[in-house]
Amino acid sequence: MTEGKRLLKPTVCTTFQIDFDWWKESERDWHVYLRSLLCPAHQESLAALEEGQMVDWVDENTAEVREVDGIQHALMSHCARQPDFVTQQTALVEAVFRLFLVNGNQPMSAEDLAAKLGRPANTILSTLAGPRVYKGLRPV
């Protein structure tokens, strides 16, 4: 048997999160996309915020202070908490992506995502674990 990395097939218990490096490698403009998710009030108030400007953010569960992107902070602290940020009508990949933003990009499994989104864990898993990477959503 050859020594080295073995590829393991993800299960419903495998944790995923947004891989921000994927956005850089794929030449995707992360900041433009994040701005499109802001609520109207924040789109206006943060229009002058420079791309990549960092702010301090306190994790509600651990009290850990981390530097986060200012746009991401507005999304996590306000916009993502609006009732229409993630709905049953939100497309699956978009709903998962938004849920990671709401959750501060903390790793979650397909089971965790299913419980929060009310969608089947196996459907979430088959979408996220397929050969195509959607919006940087990858196994941890």
CYANA upper distance limits for C-alpha pairs under 8 A (distance plus 0.5 A):
  9 LYS  CA    129 ALA  CA      8.48
 10 PRO  CA     14 THR  CA      6.02
 10 PRO  CA    125 LEU  CA      8.19
 10 PRO  CA    129 ALA  CA      6.91
 10 PRO  CA    139 PRO  CA      8.05
 11 THR  CA    110 ALA  CA      8.45
 11 THR  CA    125 LEU  CA      7.54
 12 VAL  CA    109 SER  CA      6.64
 12 VAL  CA    110 ALA  CA      5.38
 12 VAL  CA    111 GLU  CA      6.13
 12 VAL  CA    121 ALA  CA      6.87
 12 VAL  CA    122 ASN  CA      7.22
 12 VAL  CA    125 LEU  CA      6.56
 13 CYS  CA    109 SER  CA      5.67
 13 CYS  CA    110 ALA  CA      6.93
 13 CYS  CA    111 GLU  CA      6.92
 14 THR  CA    108 MET  CA      8.36
 14 THR  CA    109 SER  CA      5.73
 14 THR  CA    110 ALA  CA      7.62
 14 THR  CA    139 PRO  CA      7.25
 14 THR  CA    140 VAL  CA      8.35
 15 THR  CA    107 PRO  CA      5.92
 15 THR  CA    108 MET  CA      5.28
 15 THR  CA    109 SER  CA      4.57
 15 THR  CA    110 ALA  CA      7.68
 15 THR  CA    139 PRO  CA      6.21
 15 THR  CA    140 VAL  CA      6.28
 16 PHE  CA    107 PRO  CA      5.78
 16 PHE  CA    108 MET  CA      5.96
 16 PHE  CA    109 SER  CA      6.42
 16 PHE  CA    110 ALA  CA      8.35
 16 PHE  CA    137 LEU  CA      7.07
 16 PHE  CA    138 ARG  CA      5.81
 16 PHE  CA    139 PRO  CA      4.62
 16 PHE  CA    140 VAL  CA      5.61
 17 GLN  CA    100 PHE  CA      7.22
 17 GLN  CA    105 ASN  CA      6.37
 17 GLN  CA    106 GLN  CA      7.12
 17 GLN  CA    107 PRO  CA      5.52
 17 GLN  CA    108 MET  CA      7.22
 17 GLN  CA    137 LEU  CA      6.09
 17 GLN  CA    138 ARG  CA      6.33
 17 GLN  CA    139 PRO  CA      6.99
 17 GLN  CA    140 VAL  CA      6.77
 18 ILE  CA     97 PHE  CA      7.76
 18 ILE  CA    100 PHE  CA      7.57
 18 ILE  CA    105 ASN  CA      6.88
 18 ILE  CA    135 LYS  CA      7.91
 18 ILE  CA    136 GLY  CA      5.69
 18 ILE  CA    137 LEU  CA      5.09
 18 ILE  CA    138 ARG  CA      6.84
 19 ASP  CA     23 TRP  CA      7.83
 19 ASP  CA    136 GLY  CA      5.41
 19 ASP  CA    137 LEU  CA      6.61
 19 ASP  CA    138 ARG  CA      6.83
 20 PHE  CA     24 LYS  CA      7.35
 20 PHE  CA    136 GLY  CA      7.01
 21 ASP  CA     25 GLU  CA      6.59
 21 ASP  CA    136 GLY  CA      8.45
 22 TRP  CA     26 SER  CA      6.33
 22 TRP  CA    136 GLY  CA      5.86
 23 TRP  CA     27 GLU  CA      6.63
 23 TRP  CA     28 ARG  CA      5.51
 23 TRP  CA     29 ASP  CA      7.55
 23 TRP  CA     30 TRP  CA      6.86
 23 TRP  CA    135 LYS  CA      8.03
 23 TRP  CA    136 GLY  CA      6.86
 24 LYS  CA     28 ARG  CA      6.64
 24 LYS  CA     29 ASP  CA      8.14
 24 LYS  CA     30 TRP  CA      8.36
 29 ASP  CA     33 TYR  CA      7.01
 30 TRP  CA     34 LEU  CA      6.68
 31 HIS  CA     35 ARG  CA      6.55
 31 HIS  CA     51 GLU  CA      7.07
 31 HIS  CA     52 GLY  CA      7.96
 31 HIS  CA     71 ILE  CA      8.07
 32 VAL  CA     36 SER  CA      6.90
 33 TYR  CA     37 LEU  CA      7.34
 34 LEU  CA     38 LEU  CA      7.34
 34 LEU  CA     71 ILE  CA      7.21
 34 LEU  CA     72 GLN  CA      7.41
 34 LEU  CA     75 LEU  CA      8.47
 35 ARG  CA     43 GLN  CA      7.19
 35 ARG  CA     71 ILE  CA      7.24
 36 SER  CA     43 GLN  CA      8.42
 37 LEU  CA     75 LEU  CA      7.93
 37 LEU  CA     79 CYS  CA      8.38
 38 LEU  CA     42 HIS  CA      6.34
 38 LEU  CA     43 GLN  CA      6.12
 38 LEU  CA     71 ILE  CA      8.42
 38 LEU  CA     74 ALA  CA      8.04
 38 LEU  CA     75 LEU  CA      6.60
 38 LEU  CA     79 CYS  CA      6.42
 39 CYS  CA     43 GLN  CA      6.65
 39 CYS  CA     79 CYS  CA      5.96
 40 PRO  CA     44 GLU  CA      6.89
 41 ALA  CA     45 SER  CA      6.72
 42 HIS  CA     46 LEU  CA      6.05
 42 HIS  CA     47 ALA  CA      8.39
 42 HIS  CA     74 ALA  CA      7.77
 42 HIS  CA     79 CYS  CA      8.34
 43 GLN  CA     47 ALA  CA      6.40
 46 LEU  CA     71 ILE  CA      8.09
 49 LEU  CA     53 GLN  CA      7.47
 49 LEU  CA     70 GLY  CA      8.23
 52 GLY  CA     69 ASP  CA      6.27
 52 GLY  CA     70 GLY  CA      7.65
 53 GLN  CA     69 ASP  CA      6.37
 53 GLN  CA     70 GLY  CA      6.17
 54 MET  CA     67 GLU  CA      6.48
 54 MET  CA     68 VAL  CA      5.84
 54 MET  CA     69 ASP  CA      5.02
 54 MET  CA     70 GLY  CA      5.69
 55 VAL  CA     67 GLU  CA      5.95
 55 VAL  CA     68 VAL  CA      6.05
 55 VAL  CA     69 ASP  CA      6.75
 55 VAL  CA     70 GLY  CA      5.93
 55 VAL  CA     73 HIS  CA      7.91
 56 ASP  CA     65 VAL  CA      6.92
 56 ASP  CA     66 ARG  CA      6.18
 56 ASP  CA     67 GLU  CA      5.08
 56 ASP  CA     68 VAL  CA      6.75
 57 TRP  CA     65 VAL  CA      6.03
 57 TRP  CA     66 ARG  CA      5.81
 57 TRP  CA     67 GLU  CA      6.48
 57 TRP  CA     68 VAL  CA      6.87
 57 TRP  CA     73 HIS  CA      7.43
 58 VAL  CA     63 ALA  CA      6.09
 58 VAL  CA     64 GLU  CA      6.10
 58 VAL  CA     65 VAL  CA      4.96
 58 VAL  CA     66 ARG  CA      6.94
 59 ASP  CA     63 ALA  CA      5.44
 59 ASP  CA     64 GLU  CA      5.82
 59 ASP  CA     65 VAL  CA      6.93
 59 ASP  CA     66 ARG  CA      8.24
 59 ASP  CA    104 GLY  CA      8.35
 60 GLU  CA     64 GLU  CA      8.48
 68 VAL  CA     72 GLN  CA      7.16
 68 VAL  CA     73 HIS  CA      6.81
 69 ASP  CA     73 HIS  CA      6.63
 70 GLY  CA     74 ALA  CA      6.88
 71 ILE  CA     75 LEU  CA      6.81
 72 GLN  CA     76 MET  CA      6.58
 72 GLN  CA    101 LEU  CA      8.00
 73 HIS  CA     77 SER  CA      6.37
 74 ALA  CA     78 HIS  CA      6.17
 74 ALA  CA     79 CYS  CA      6.96
 75 LEU  CA     79 CYS  CA      5.15
 75 LEU  CA     80 ALA  CA      5.75
 75 LEU  CA    101 LEU  CA      7.69
 75 LEU  CA    102 VAL  CA      7.96
 76 MET  CA     80 ALA  CA      5.93
 76 MET  CA     81 ARG  CA      7.82
 76 MET  CA    101 LEU  CA      6.47
 76 MET  CA    102 VAL  CA      5.61
 76 MET  CA    103 ASN  CA      7.97
 76 MET  CA    104 GLY  CA      7.17
 77 SER  CA     81 ARG  CA      7.53
 77 SER  CA    102 VAL  CA      8.48
 78 HIS  CA     82 GLN  CA      7.44
 79 CYS  CA     85 PHE  CA      7.56
 80 ALA  CA     85 PHE  CA      5.99
 80 ALA  CA     86 VAL  CA      8.32
 80 ALA  CA     98 ARG  CA      7.92
 80 ALA  CA    101 LEU  CA      7.79
 80 ALA  CA    102 VAL  CA      5.97
 81 ARG  CA     85 PHE  CA      7.43
 81 ARG  CA    102 VAL  CA      7.72
 83 PRO  CA     87 THR  CA      8.16
 85 PHE  CA     98 ARG  CA      8.07
 86 VAL  CA     90 THR  CA      6.56
 86 VAL  CA     95 ALA  CA      6.26
 86 VAL  CA     98 ARG  CA      7.35
 86 VAL  CA     99 LEU  CA      7.91
 87 THR  CA     95 ALA  CA      8.09
 88 GLN  CA    117 LEU  CA      7.99
 88 GLN  CA    118 GLY  CA      8.50
 90 THR  CA     94 GLU  CA      7.00
 90 THR  CA     95 ALA  CA      6.10
 91 ALA  CA     95 ALA  CA      6.42
 92 LEU  CA     96 VAL  CA      6.66
 92 LEU  CA    124 ILE  CA      8.07
 93 VAL  CA     97 PHE  CA      6.62
 93 VAL  CA    127 THR  CA      8.32
 93 VAL  CA    134 TYR  CA      7.43
 93 VAL  CA    135 LYS  CA      8.25
 94 GLU  CA     98 ARG  CA      6.55
 95 ALA  CA     99 LEU  CA      6.53
 95 ALA  CA    117 LEU  CA      8.17
 96 VAL  CA    100 PHE  CA      6.85
 96 VAL  CA    113 LEU  CA      7.55
 97 PHE  CA    101 LEU  CA      7.05
 97 PHE  CA    135 LYS  CA      7.60
 97 PHE  CA    137 LEU  CA      7.70
 98 ARG  CA    102 VAL  CA      6.73
 99 LEU  CA    103 ASN  CA      6.54
 99 LEU  CA    113 LEU  CA      8.45
100 PHE  CA    104 GLY  CA      6.58
100 PHE  CA    105 ASN  CA      5.02
100 PHE  CA    106 GLN  CA      7.22
100 PHE  CA    107 PRO  CA      8.42
101 LEU  CA    105 ASN  CA      6.04
107 PRO  CA    140 VAL  CA      7.54
108 MET  CA    112 ASP  CA      6.20
108 MET  CA    113 LEU  CA      7.01
109 SER  CA    113 LEU  CA      6.70
110 ALA  CA    114 ALA  CA      6.42
110 ALA  CA    121 ALA  CA      5.54
110 ALA  CA    122 ASN  CA      7.81
110 ALA  CA    124 ILE  CA      6.31
110 ALA  CA    125 LEU  CA      6.05
111 GLU  CA    115 ALA  CA      6.75
111 GLU  CA    121 ALA  CA      5.68
112 ASP  CA    116 LYS  CA      6.97
113 LEU  CA    117 LEU  CA      6.43
113 LEU  CA    119 ARG  CA      8.47
113 LEU  CA    121 ALA  CA      7.75
113 LEU  CA    124 ILE  CA      8.24
114 ALA  CA    118 GLY  CA      5.83
114 ALA  CA    119 ARG  CA      5.42
114 ALA  CA    120 PRO  CA      6.13
114 ALA  CA    121 ALA  CA      5.49
114 ALA  CA    124 ILE  CA      7.75
115 ALA  CA    119 ARG  CA      7.84
119 ARG  CA    123 THR  CA      8.05
119 ARG  CA    124 ILE  CA      7.99
120 PRO  CA    124 ILE  CA      6.98
121 ALA  CA    125 LEU  CA      6.55
122 ASN  CA    126 SER  CA      6.52
123 THR  CA    127 THR  CA      6.71
124 ILE  CA    128 LEU  CA      6.65
125 LEU  CA    129 ALA  CA      6.14
126 SER  CA    130 GLY  CA      6.31
128 LEU  CA    132 ARG  CA      8.49
128 LEU  CA    133 VAL  CA      7.57
128 LEU  CA    134 TYR  CA      7.71
128 LEU  CA    137 LEU  CA      7.09
128 LEU  CA    138 ARG  CA      7.27
129 ALA  CA    138 ARG  CA      7.95
129 ALA  CA    139 PRO  CA      8.14
133 VAL  CA    137 LEU  CA      6.80
133 VAL  CA    138 ARG  CA      7.41
